[in-house]
Amino acid sequence: MTEHTATSWFFNERPKDLISETTLTLREHTLPDLLEGEFRVKTHYLSLDATNRVWLSDWDIYMDPVRLGDPMRGFVVGEVTESRNADFPVGSFASGMASWADYVIGDAERFTPFPIDKDLGHAFAVMSIAGPTAHVGLHHVGELQDNETVVVSGAAGAVGLMVCQMAKRRGCRVVGIAGSAEKCQMLTEEFGIDAAINYKTEDVRDALGSACPDGIDLCFENVGGDILDASLVHMRDYGRVVICGLISTYNTKSPTPGPYMFRNIIMRRLTMRGFVILDYMDLMPQVVADLGAWMQAGELRLPLHVVDGLENAVDAVNLLYTGGNTGKVLVRMH
Ligand SMILES: NC(=O)c1ccc[n+]([C@@H]2O[C@H](COP(=O)([O-])OP(=O)(O)OC[C@H]3O[C@@H](n4cnc5c(N)ncnc54)[C@H](OP(=O)(O)O)[C@@H]3O)[C@@H](O)[C@H]2O)c1
């Protein structure tokens, strides 16, 4: 019998702020033999997602947190190298929720077949989390209508860029909020959004007033804190606020104050709704078909921020919390 080994990141110590190499430690270990229905996947790409930090917290969250001592959880795509499942034959590709590792064991509950694509990283980045989150959040949760005014925070990140482009293809006026002049320039010049606000150098509340003179119909919130507050000031009557993420609060232990402008929920008769993409798996066939069609039509693309080597995964994930990334952060395996 062949002994199979994998190299994985393990959860070692709960972080106080950013994830570090004492939070997670990398080590080689033995993988068990496959059970009926399982298959072994050689990881090609690991997706790093803002929620990774939330999974390491001691908060009461939307799913089981990662337990101390366990491998760090993550979405991967890769090639099946050994299989006891006819739906995942050797040589095919599969993606799913597994761990930060070079080899993982999959099953049909956590994995789906992934079409072999000449640009595997891009296809994975769009189809795995960012694209579905943006699509479901904007259309299903946010009930986007043509030609509305949409504000997107975290606009130059993976989910944000997807949301901006999806709202543009519906004729909306799209205003993005991001953390550098380069990101703002990319949003307006390369992605054709109507206005971009640099929250590090501008007064977001004033800038939103100028960029959305008739108010905001839909706020797609990825950040929270003062940025959400600034949007609440400018919401139109019956506007919708989609709470996709609150990344500005993920690295702090101290309680985050609620929005100062919370009263506008009633003054402007707003609907504020949070969602978690994992609850919408029944919509995936249509979502994946739409994403494919929009990419084909040239209406949707996602810049990749690729970091090479599993050993660099900790530095890579922290790009998300420091704004070091533009677009989707992926780790490419050696
Ligand atoms: N609800 C769901 O099911 C779901 C699924 C996936 C993702 N999400 C959420 O979507 C959001 C984006 O996630 P992602 O994985 O696509 O990451 P991302 O947007 O690619 O990267 C995160 C970005 O957030 C910005 N940011 C970080 N800390 C900030 C702070 N304190 N204030 C303002 N901006 C800050 C940074 O950009 P700047 O340079 O602009 O600061 C950074 O590039 C996150 O909130 C995440 O939790 C939700």
The ligand as an SDF file (V2000), in Angstrom:
LIG
                    3D

 48 52  0  0  0  0  0  0  0  0999 V2000
  -22.0190   36.9920    2.4140 N   0  0  0  0  0  0  0  0  0  0  0  0
  -21.3050   36.0870    1.7770 C   0  0  0  0  0  0  0  0  0  0  0  0
  -21.7210   34.9700    1.5160 O   0  0  0  0  0  0  0  0  0  0  0  0
  -19.9140   36.4640    1.3430 C   0  0  0  0  0  0  0  0  0  0  0  0
  -19.1560   35.6350    0.4820 C   0  0  0  0  0  0  0  0  0  0  0  0
  -17.8860   36.0700    0.0840 C   0  0  0  0  0  0  0  0  0  0  0  0
  -17.3930   37.2780    0.5530 C   0  0  0  0  0  0  0  0  0  0  0  0
  -18.1440   38.0260    1.4090 N   0  0  0  0  0  0  0  0  0  0  0  0
  -17.6890   39.3210    1.9120 C   0  0  0  0  0  0  0  0  0  0  0  0
  -17.3600   40.1220    0.7950 O   0  0  0  0  0  0  0  0  0  0  0  0
  -16.3520   41.0610    1.1730 C   0  0  0  0  0  0  0  0  0  0  0  0
  -15.2150   40.9780    0.1550 C   0  0  0  0  0  0  0  0  0  0  0  0
  -14.5850   39.7160    0.2840 O   0  0  0  0  0  0  0  0  0  0  0  0
  -13.4730   39.2150   -0.7460 P   0  0  0  0  0  0  0  0  0  0  0  0
  -13.0780   37.8720   -0.2850 O   0  0  0  0  0  0  0  0  0  0  0  0
  -13.9630   39.4510   -2.1280 O   0  0  0  0  0  0  0  0  0  0  0  0
  -12.2600   40.1910   -0.4510 O   0  0  0  0  0  0  0  0  0  0  0  0
  -11.6900   41.3640   -1.3550 P   0  0  0  0  0  0  0  0  0  0  0  0
  -12.7940   42.3680   -1.5390 O   0  0  0  0  0  0  0  0  0  0  0  0
  -11.0050   40.8200   -2.5380 O   0  0  0  0  0  0  0  0  0  0  0  0
  -10.5780   41.9720   -0.3970 O   0  0  0  0  0  0  0  0  0  0  0  0
  -10.9540   42.6680    0.7280 C   0  0  0  0  0  0  0  0  0  0  0  0
  -10.8440   44.1890    0.5110 C   0  0  0  0  0  0  0  0  0  0  0  0
  -11.4900   44.8480    1.5760 O   0  0  0  0  0  0  0  0  0  0  0  0
  -10.9080   46.1240    1.7610 C   0  0  0  0  0  0  0  0  0  0  0  0
  -10.7200   46.3600    3.2040 N   0  0  0  0  0  0  0  0  0  0  0  0
  -10.0380   45.5800    4.0830 C   0  0  0  0  0  0  0  0  0  0  0  0
  -10.0710   46.1280    5.3140 N   0  0  0  0  0  0  0  0  0  0  0  0
  -10.7760   47.2780    5.2050 C   0  0  0  0  0  0  0  0  0  0  0  0
  -11.1710   48.2950    6.1210 C   0  0  0  0  0  0  0  0  0  0  0  0
  -10.8220   48.2370    7.4270 N   0  0  0  0  0  0  0  0  0  0  0  0
  -11.8900   49.3450    5.6450 N   0  0  0  0  0  0  0  0  0  0  0  0
  -12.2330   49.4170    4.3520 C   0  0  0  0  0  0  0  0  0  0  0  0
  -11.9090   48.4880    3.4240 N   0  0  0  0  0  0  0  0  0  0  0  0
  -11.1850   47.4290    3.8510 C   0  0  0  0  0  0  0  0  0  0  0  0
   -9.5490   46.1160    1.0590 C   0  0  0  0  0  0  0  0  0  0  0  0
   -9.6200   46.9980   -0.0620 O   0  0  0  0  0  0  0  0  0  0  0  0
   -9.2570   48.5940    0.0540 P   0  0  0  0  0  0  0  0  0  0  0  0
   -7.8920   48.7580   -0.4960 O   0  0  0  0  0  0  0  0  0  0  0  0
  -10.3240   49.1910   -0.7870 O   0  0  0  0  0  0  0  0  0  0  0  0
   -9.3310   48.9440    1.5090 O   0  0  0  0  0  0  0  0  0  0  0  0
   -9.3940   44.6920    0.5560 C   0  0  0  0  0  0  0  0  0  0  0  0
   -8.7920   44.6160   -0.6990 O   0  0  0  0  0  0  0  0  0  0  0  0
  -15.9250   40.6870    2.5970 C   0  0  0  0  0  0  0  0  0  0  0  0
  -16.5950   41.5190    3.5090 O   0  0  0  0  0  0  0  0  0  0  0  0
  -16.4220   39.2620    2.7420 C   0  0  0  0  0  0  0  0  0  0  0  0
  -16.6480   38.8960    4.0680 O   0  0  0  0  0  0  0  0  0  0  0  0
  -19.3800   37.6280    1.8040 C   0  0  0  0  0  0  0  0  0  0  0  0
  1  2  1  0
  2  3  2  0
  2  4  1  0
  4  5  1  0
  4 48  2  0
  5  6  2  0
  6  7  1  0
  7  8  2  0
  8  9  1  0
  8 48  1  0
  9 10  1  0
  9 46  1  0
 10 11  1  0
 11 12  1  0
 11 44  1  0
 12 13  1  0
 13 14  1  0
 14 15  2  0
 14 16  1  0
 14 17  1  0
 17 18  1  0
 18 19  2  0
 18 20  1  0
 18 21  1  0
 21 22  1  0
 22 23  1  0
 23 24  1  0
 23 42  1  0
 24 25  1  0
 25 26  1  0
 25 36  1  0
 26 27  1  0
 26 35  1  0
 27 28  2  0
 28 29  1  0
 29 30  1  0
 29 35  2  0
 30 31  1  0
 30 32  2  0
 32 33  1  0
 33 34  2  0
 34 35  1  0
 36 37  1  0
 36 42  1  0
 37 38  1  0
 38 39  2  0
 38 40  1  0
 38 41  1  0
 42 43  1  0
 44 45  1  0
 44 46  1  0
 46 47  1  0
M  CHG  2   8   1  16  -1
M  END
$$$$
